């Protein structure tokens, strides 16, 4: 599989024919400098900004932040699998069984 960029914010902005300053205005920031930093992968936007990008472009975070999303997903799925193994090694009570069911569902998600 081809390596994905951390984000595709510049691509989406260009498709919308918006300048960095116009994008900054929509995001509620003072200038396009911050937008430039996001687009050049020098800074990761906070949750409010990431959600605003999704609203502006009607796109999911998985689309906008493909590489970052993939990296985080891999980490979560790996940790879920390790937690399953840790819990399975313990004595299983009813709560632990329910917990295992939830964790197995997480760790079975496709990568």
PLY file of the C-alpha trace (Angstrom):
ply
format ascii 1.0
element vertex 111
property float x
property float y
property float z
element edge 110
property int vertex1
property int vertex2
end_header
0.00 0.00 0.00
1.26 3.48 -0.81
2.33 5.66 2.07
-0.29 8.26 2.84
0.45 11.87 3.64
-0.25 12.95 7.23
-3.08 15.13 5.88
-4.68 16.25 2.65
-5.72 19.71 3.82
-3.97 21.53 0.98
-5.58 19.27 -1.62
-9.07 19.90 -0.22
-8.43 23.65 0.10
-7.18 23.89 -3.49
-10.20 21.92 -4.78
-12.40 24.52 -3.06
-10.40 27.37 -4.65
-9.77 28.94 -1.24
-6.66 30.88 -0.24
-4.89 30.14 3.03
-6.17 33.44 4.43
-9.75 32.58 3.45
-9.33 29.16 5.03
-7.98 30.79 8.19
-11.04 33.04 8.31
-13.38 30.04 8.05
-11.42 28.27 10.80
-11.61 31.37 13.01
-7.87 32.13 13.10
-6.12 35.41 12.41
-4.01 34.56 9.35
-3.11 31.92 6.81
0.20 31.19 8.59
-1.39 28.54 10.78
-3.11 26.98 7.76
0.27 26.85 6.02
1.79 25.04 9.01
-0.98 22.44 8.93
-0.59 21.93 5.20
3.19 21.54 5.45
2.83 19.00 8.30
4.72 21.25 10.72
1.76 21.40 13.08
-1.23 19.17 13.81
-4.55 20.95 14.26
-6.44 20.62 17.52
-9.77 18.86 17.75
-11.85 22.02 17.15
-9.86 22.84 14.03
-9.95 19.25 12.73
-13.72 19.18 13.15
-14.01 22.58 11.44
-12.04 21.25 8.46
-14.48 18.34 8.25
-17.45 20.69 8.28
-15.96 23.05 5.70
-15.07 20.28 3.26
-17.89 17.86 4.16
-15.22 15.19 4.59
-14.33 12.69 7.30
-11.22 12.96 9.44
-10.14 9.68 7.86
-10.09 11.42 4.47
-8.58 14.71 5.62
-5.93 13.25 7.92
-5.34 9.91 6.19
-1.75 9.28 7.29
-2.29 10.52 10.83
-5.52 8.52 11.09
-3.78 5.37 9.86
-0.93 5.76 12.37
-3.34 6.30 15.27
-5.57 3.42 14.15
-2.63 1.01 14.04
-1.61 2.01 17.55
-5.10 1.60 18.98
-5.64 -1.78 17.33
-2.25 -3.03 18.50
-2.90 -1.92 22.09
-6.38 -3.49 22.03
-4.85 -6.81 20.97
-2.26 -6.62 23.74
-4.93 -5.78 26.31
-6.97 -8.82 25.18
-3.93 -11.03 25.81
-3.35 -9.46 29.24
-6.97 -9.92 30.35
-7.15 -13.48 29.00
-4.21 -14.36 31.23
-6.24 -13.39 34.31
-9.17 -15.13 35.93
-12.27 -14.35 33.89
-15.30 -13.06 35.74
-18.47 -11.84 33.97
-17.18 -8.25 33.72
-13.89 -9.43 32.22
-15.80 -11.50 29.65
-17.78 -8.44 28.57
-14.60 -6.39 28.44
-12.96 -9.04 26.25
-15.91 -9.00 23.86
-15.56 -5.23 23.46
-11.80 -5.40 23.02
-12.00 -8.24 20.50
-14.44 -6.21 18.44
-11.96 -3.32 18.44
-8.96 -5.47 17.59
-10.83 -7.21 14.71
-11.33 -3.96 12.85
-9.59 -3.89 9.49
-6.35 -2.03 9.19
0 1
1 2
2 3
3 4
4 5
5 6
6 7
7 8
8 9
9 10
10 11
11 12
12 13
13 14
14 15
15 16
16 17
17 18
18 19
19 20
20 21
21 22
22 23
23 24
24 25
25 26
26 27
27 28
28 29
29 30
30 31
31 32
32 33
33 34
34 35
35 36
36 37
37 38
38 39
39 40
40 41
41 42
42 43
43 44
44 45
45 46
46 47
47 48
48 49
49 50
50 51
51 52
52 53
53 54
54 55
55 56
56 57
57 58
58 59
59 60
60 61
61 62
62 63
63 64
64 65
65 66
66 67
67 68
68 69
69 70
70 71
71 72
72 73
73 74
74 75
75 76
76 77
77 78
78 79
79 80
80 81
81 82
82 83
83 84
84 85
85 86
86 87
87 88
88 89
89 90
90 91
91 92
92 93
93 94
94 95
95 96
96 97
97 98
98 99
99 100
100 101
101 102
102 103
103 104
104 105
105 106
106 107
107 108
108 109
109 110
